[in-house]
């Protein structure tokens, strides 16, 4: 067209022309990703109008403000422009713009909705994202700035089955926001059937985006933020206690399989659950040169009796040398009960003070850095939990560890692993001794009087012996 109603840049046109059912795009900030995505949605609705059929689109944005922005800055001008163009081809009724409300019972919250309604029944609804909203609206789906959605995995778990049922299209767009979210997993997973688009600031400008790169970069004055927002680099948060590269380096696909237990001593970490928290048991087998995860048990909303039964099953199936249990708050009674059943020599209650948490987390990190711990591979939930702990330094200079990011608890798997590695650190060790003769060629312990002879002895649990004999 010599005078197009709306001008799309080449990378936006590629997006519009890509008819793949599942499509994902990572675009630079200021690149018009929402505008291009809304162009496809509006075009689909007008095509349905001309064909006399209905279609439905839902746009889930990261907040109510961004949902309104998508409607006001993208959908409204595009729909009006497309209406003017398509009305030359076929006589169409004018679409209407409305605002409404959606109640999410799971969160006991009401969200504002912004809608475009077409005369034949097609609809476009934009609202802020929540798992309830993802379940409550059917049809085709656009997840806008998905890397920044809170609870992105829960939203995805609610949205995908609804949208996928009936052959609907799914569109996902965002700039990067670290590696701890579902957008990162979808964008980087191999052979998952998604059509991918990747446009950084340099490519966007090359294809006609009118911005001054040098001015933008100087004005931002933050190289990390520039790399992520405009160059589309996956940045891991510097404050994460365990970064994703470290976590990945310790992953093994055979770890976490109880069937591969070889009968060697194990160390166990137990993070006690209170009310809706996650109850976690981690079992680590001591293979000599490293600790191998044999089992991770994670249960939510179970009774203390059920928690006791799970720990009892660990004692039945493994040679348990030592257990470290979270004794904080609700953990007092479970620790007391476990001590009575299995003995004080094998049960160690741990009070989660700030200094004790830092000590346990340091032991876990050092084990991983030294490649002395193998964890289950390919488990995104475990990765998220291990990555969720952040290091913060308060105004007094005291470092503390806090759980942030997307987990199904309070990084409970992290603390169960920290407790288990802490139990291994405090476990008894082997000791060498030199036999002493009695003057008649006999060792006082029954062996030969030979200064070169050696034996190894593990002191009984609970003796408190820490030095060599």
C-alpha positions in Angstrom: 0.0 0.0 0.0 1.3 3.5 -0.9 -0.4 5.0 2.2 -0.8 2.2 4.8 -3.3 2.8 7.6 -0.8 1.4 10.1 2.9 0.9 9.4 4.6 -2.2 10.9 8.3 -2.6 10.9 9.8 -5.7 9.1 10.3 -7.7 12.3 6.7 -6.9 13.4 5.5 -8.1 9.9 7.4 -11.4 10.4 5.5 -11.9 13.6 2.1 -11.1 11.9 2.8 -13.4 9.1 3.9 -16.3 11.3 0.8 -18.5 11.5 2.4 -21.1 13.9 0.0 -22.2 16.6 2.6 -21.8 19.4 4.7 -18.7 18.9 7.1 -16.9 21.3 9.1 -13.7 20.9 11.9 -12.0 22.8 12.0 -8.4 21.8 14.0 -5.3 22.9 12.4 -2.7 25.0 10.9 0.2 23.0 10.6 -2.2 20.1 6.8 -2.3 19.8 6.4 -5.9 20.6 2.9 -5.4 22.1 1.9 -3.3 19.2 2.9 -6.0 16.7 1.2 -8.7 18.7 -2.0 -6.7 18.9 -1.8 -6.2 15.1 -2.1 -10.0 14.6 -5.0 -10.2 17.1 -7.0 -7.4 15.5 -6.4 -8.8 12.0 -7.6 -12.2 13.1 -10.8 -10.7 14.5 -11.6 -8.8 11.4 -10.9 -11.8 9.2 -13.5 -13.7 11.4 -16.0 -10.8 10.9 -15.7 -11.0 7.2 -16.1 -14.8 7.2 -19.1 -14.6 9.5 -17.5 -16.5 12.4 -16.5 -15.7 16.0 -13.1 -15.7 17.5 -11.9 -14.9 21.0 -8.6 -13.5 22.3 -7.4 -13.0 25.8 -4.4 -10.7 26.7 -2.9 -11.4 30.1 -0.6 -8.5 31.1 1.7 -8.3 34.1 -0.5 -5.6 35.8 -3.7 -3.7 35.4 -1.7 -0.7 34.2 0.0 -2.6 31.4 -3.3 -4.2 30.4 -4.9 -0.7 30.0 -1.8 0.4 28.2 -2.1 -2.5 25.7 -5.7 -1.4 25.1 -5.2 2.3 24.8 -1.8 2.5 23.0 -2.0 -0.6 20.8 -5.4 -2.2 20.4 -7.6 0.9 20.0 -5.5 2.6 17.3 -4.9 -0.7 15.5 -8.6 -1.8 15.6 -9.8 1.6 14.4 -7.2 1.7 11.6 -8.0 -1.9 10.5 -11.7 -1.1 10.6 -11.2 1.8 8.3 -9.2 -0.5 5.9 -11.4 -3.6 6.0 -14.6 -1.5 5.7 -13.5 -0.7 2.2 -13.6 -4.4 1.4 -16.8 -5.4 3.2 -19.5 -3.6 5.1 -18.7 -4.2 8.8 -20.3 -3.1 12.0 -18.1 -0.9 14.2 -16.4 -2.6 17.1 -17.1 -1.3 20.6 -14.7 -0.7 23.5 -15.8 -1.5 27.0 -14.5 -1.8 30.5 -15.7 -4.4 33.0 -14.6 -6.4 36.1 -13.5 -10.0 36.7 -13.6 -11.6 40.1 -10.8 -14.1 41.0 -12.0 -16.3 43.9 -8.7 -18.0 44.4 -7.2 -14.6 45.3 -10.4 -13.0 46.5 -9.6 -10.1 44.2 -11.4 -8.1 41.5 -9.6 -7.1 38.3 -10.6 -4.5 35.7 -11.0 -5.8 32.2 -10.7 -3.9 28.9 -12.5 -5.3 25.9 -13.1 -4.9 22.2 -16.5 -6.4 21.1 -17.2 -7.1 17.5 -20.8 -7.2 16.1 -20.7 -10.9 15.2 -19.5 -11.9 18.7 -15.7 -11.8 18.5 -14.0 -10.4 21.5 -10.6 -9.3 22.7 -10.2 -9.0 26.5 -7.1 -7.5 28.2 -6.6 -7.8 32.0 -3.8 -8.4 34.5 -2.6 -11.9 34.9 -3.5 -14.4 37.6 -4.1 -18.2 37.6 -7.8 -17.6 37.9 -7.9 -15.2 35.0 -5.9 -17.7 32.9 -8.5 -20.4 33.7 -11.5 -18.1 33.3 -11.0 -16.8 29.8 -10.9 -19.2 26.9 -9.9 -18.8 23.2 -6.6 -17.7 21.8 -4.1 -16.3 24.3 -1.4 -13.6 24.4 0.9 -13.5 27.4 2.3 -10.0 27.3 5.7 -9.4 29.1 5.4 -12.9 30.4 8.9 -12.8 31.9 7.6 -10.3 34.5 4.4 -12.1 35.5 4.2 -13.1 39.1 3.6 -16.8 39.5 4.4 -17.4 35.9 4.5 -21.1 36.3 1.1 -21.3 38.0 -0.3 -19.0 35.3 1.1 -21.2 32.6 -0.2 -24.3 34.3 -3.7 -22.8 34.3 -3.6 -21.1 30.9 -2.0 -23.7 28.6 -4.6 -26.4 29.0 -7.5 -24.0 28.5 -5.9 -22.4 25.4 -4.6 -25.6 24.0 -8.0 -27.3 24.2 -9.8 -26.7 20.9 -6.8 -25.8 18.8 -6.4 -22.2 19.9 -3.3 -20.2 19.4 -0.9 -19.2 22.1 1.4 -16.1 21.8 4.1 -15.3 24.4 6.2 -12.1 24.2 8.6 -10.4 26.7 12.0 -9.0 27.3 14.2 -11.2 29.5 13.9 -11.0 33.3 16.6 -13.4 34.5 16.4 -17.2 34.4 14.0 -17.9 37.2 10.7 -17.8 35.3 8.6 -19.8 32.8 9.4 -17.4 29.9 13.1 -18.4 30.1 12.2 -22.1 30.0 10.0 -21.7 27.0 12.4 -19.5 25.1 15.4 -21.7 25.7 14.0 -25.3 25.7 15.1 -27.4 22.7 12.7 -28.9 20.3 9.5 -27.9 22.1 7.6 -27.1 18.9 7.5 -23.3 19.4 8.2 -20.8 16.6 10.8 -18.3 18.1 11.4 -14.7 17.3 14.4 -12.7 18.6 14.9 -9.0 18.0 17.5 -7.0 20.0 17.9 -3.2 19.8 20.6 -3.4 17.1 18.4 -5.5 14.8 15.3 -3.3 15.5 17.2 -0.1 14.6 18.6 -1.8 11.5 15.1 -2.6 10.4 13.7 0.9 10.9 13.1 1.5 14.7 13.8 5.2 15.2 15.8 5.5 18.4 19.2 6.7 19.2 21.1 3.7 20.7 24.0 5.7 22.1 21.5 8.2 23.8 19.5 5.3 25.3 22.5 3.5 26.6 24.0 6.7 28.2 20.7 7.6 29.7 20.2 4.2 31.3 23.7 4.3 32.9 23.4 0.6 33.9 25.3 -1.9 31.8 23.6 -4.9 33.3 20.1 -3.5 32.8 21.1 -2.4 29.2 22.3 -5.9 28.4 19.1 -7.5 29.6 16.5 -5.0 28.4 18.0 -4.0 25.1 20.6 -6.7 24.1 18.3 -9.5 25.4 21.0 -11.2 27.6 19.9 -13.7 30.2 21.2 -12.2 33.4 21.2 -14.2 36.6 20.6 -12.1 39.7 23.9 -11.2 41.3 22.4 -11.5 44.7 21.3 -15.2 44.2 23.1 -17.5 46.6 23.2 -20.3 44.1 23.3 -19.1 40.4 21.8 -21.3 37.7 25.2 -22.1 36.2 26.3 -23.6 39.6 23.0 -25.5 40.0 23.3 -26.9 36.4 26.9 -28.0 37.1 25.7 -30.3 39.9 22.8 -31.8 38.1 22.8 -35.5 37.1 20.0 -37.3 35.4 20.5 -40.4 37.6 20.4 -38.5 40.9 17.2 -38.7 42.9 16.4 -42.3 42.0 15.9 -44.3 45.3 16.3 -47.5 43.2 20.0 -46.8 42.7 20.7 -46.7 46.4 23.9 -48.8 47.1 23.5 -49.4 50.8 26.1 -46.8 52.0 25.4 -44.4 54.9 23.0 -41.5 54.1 22.5 -38.1 55.6 19.0 -36.6 55.8 17.7 -33.1 55.8 14.1 -32.4 57.0 12.4 -29.1 56.5 9.3 -29.2 58.7 6.0 -27.9 57.3 3.5 -25.7 59.2 0.0 -25.3 57.7 0.4 -24.6 54.0 4.2 -24.8 53.8 6.0 -27.6 51.9 7.4 -30.5 53.9 10.6 -31.7 52.4 13.0 -34.6 53.1 16.3 -34.9 51.2 18.3 -38.1 51.3 22.0 -37.9 50.4 24.1 -41.1 50.1 27.8 -40.8 51.0 29.7 -42.3 48.0 33.1 -41.2 49.5 34.1 -38.6 47.0 30.7 -36.9 46.9 27.1 -36.9 48.2 24.6 -38.4 45.8 20.9 -37.3 46.1 18.9 -40.5 46.4 15.5 -39.1 47.1 13.6 -35.8 47.5 10.3 -36.1 49.1 8.1 -32.9 48.9 4.5 -32.9 50.3 2.2 -30.0 50.9 -0.7 -29.7 53.4 0.0 -33.0 55.2 -0.4 -33.7 58.9 2.4 -34.1 61.4 1.5 -37.8 61.6 2.0 -38.1 57.8 5.3 -36.3 58.1 6.4 -38.7 60.9 5.4 -41.7 58.6 7.5 -40.3 55.7 10.6 -40.0 58.0 10.0 -43.5 59.3 10.0 -44.9 55.8 13.4 -43.2 55.2 14.8 -45.0 58.2 13.3 -48.3 57.0 14.8 -48.0 53.5 18.2 -46.4 54.1 21.2 -46.8 56.4 20.6 -43.4 58.1 23.7 -42.0 59.9 22.5 -38.6 60.8 19.4 -36.4 60.4 19.3 -32.6 60.6 15.7 -31.3 61.2 14.4 -27.8 61.3 13.4 -27.3 64.9 12.2 -23.7 64.6 8.7 -22.9 65.8 6.4 -25.8 64.8 9.5 -28.1 64.5 10.0 -28.5 68.3 7.6 -31.4 68.7 8.6 -33.3 65.5 12.3 -33.1 66.6 11.4 -34.3 70.1 9.4 -37.2 68.7 12.1 -38.2 66.2 14.8 -38.0 69.0 12.8 -40.4 71.1 12.3 -42.9 68.3 15.7 -42.8 66.7 18.1 -41.5 69.3 19.8 -38.3 70.0 22.9 -39.6 68.3 21.1 -39.6 64.9 18.7 -36.7 65.2 20.0 -33.1 65.3 17.5 -30.3 65.8 18.5 -27.0 64.1 17.2 -23.6 65.1 17.1 -21.4 62.1 18.8 -18.3 63.4 20.2 -15.9 60.9 23.8 -17.0 61.6 22.9 -20.7 61.5 21.1 -20.4 58.2 24.1 -18.6 56.7 26.4 -21.4 58.0 24.2 -24.1 56.5 23.8 -22.3 53.2 27.6 -21.8 53.0 28.2 -25.6 53.5 25.7 -26.3 50.7 27.3 -23.8 48.4 30.8 -25.0 49.0 29.8 -28.6 48.4 28.3 -27.6 45.1 31.3 -25.4 44.1 33.6 -28.4 44.8 31.3 -30.7 42.8 30.8 -32.8 45.9 27.0 -32.9 45.6 24.9 -34.4 42.8 21.3 -33.2 42.5 18.5 -34.4 40.2 18.7 -33.0 36.7 15.9 -31.6 34.6 13.7 -30.5 37.5 12.6 -26.9 37.0 10.8 -26.7 40.4 14.0 -27.8 42.2 16.1 -25.3 40.3 13.7 -22.5 41.2 13.8 -23.4 44.9 17.6 -23.6 44.9 17.9 -20.3 43.1 15.2 -18.5 45.2 17.6 -17.7 48.1 19.0 -14.2 47.9 21.8 -12.7 50.0 20.9 -9.3 51.6 23.1 -7.1 53.7 21.1 -4.9 56.1 22.0 -1.4 57.3 23.9 -2.9 60.2 26.2 -4.8 57.9 24.7 -8.2 58.9 24.2 -10.6 56.0 20.9 -12.5 55.9 19.3 -14.9 53.4 15.8 -14.5 52.2 13.6 -16.4 49.8 12.5 -14.6 46.6 11.4 -15.6 43.2 8.9 -18.3 42.1 8.7 -21.3 44.3 5.8 -23.4 45.7 7.0 -22.8 49.3 9.6 -20.7 51.0 12.6 -22.3 49.2 11.9 -25.4 51.4 13.9 -27.7 49.1 16.9 -25.4 49.4 16.8 -25.6 53.2 16.3 -29.4 53.2 19.4 -29.7 51.0 21.3 -27.3 53.3 20.3 -29.3 56.4 21.3 -32.6 54.7 24.8 -31.3 53.7 25.1 -29.8 57.2 24.4 -33.3 58.7 27.1 -34.8 56.5 29.5 -32.1 57.5 29.0 -32.9 61.2 29.1 -36.7 60.8 31.7 -38.9 62.5 34.9 -39.5 60.5 37.4 -42.4 60.3 40.6 -42.3 62.3 44.1 -43.9 61.9 46.1 -45.4 64.8 49.5 -46.8 65.3 49.6 -50.0 67.3 51.6 -50.0 70.6 53.6 -53.2 71.4 53.7 -54.8 74.9 57.4 -55.8 74.6 56.7 -59.3 73.6 56.1 -58.7 70.0 52.3 -58.3 70.4 50.1 -55.4 69.8 48.2 -54.4 72.9 45.1 -54.4 70.7 45.8 -57.9 69.5 47.8 -57.2 66.4 51.5 -57.5 65.6 54.0 -55.1 67.0 54.5 -53.3 63.7 55.0 -49.6 63.5 53.8 -49.6 59.8 50.5 -51.3 60.5 47.4 -49.2 60.2 43.7 -49.7 60.9 40.6 -47.5 60.5 38.0 -47.0 63.1 34.8 -45.0 63.1 33.9 -43.9 66.7 30.4 -44.9 67.9 27.8 -42.2 67.1 27.3 -39.8 70.0 30.7 -40.3 71.6 31.7 -36.8 70.7 35.2 -37.9 69.6 36.5 -35.5 67.0 40.3 -36.0 67.0 42.5 -38.9 65.9 43.5 -41.7 68.1 
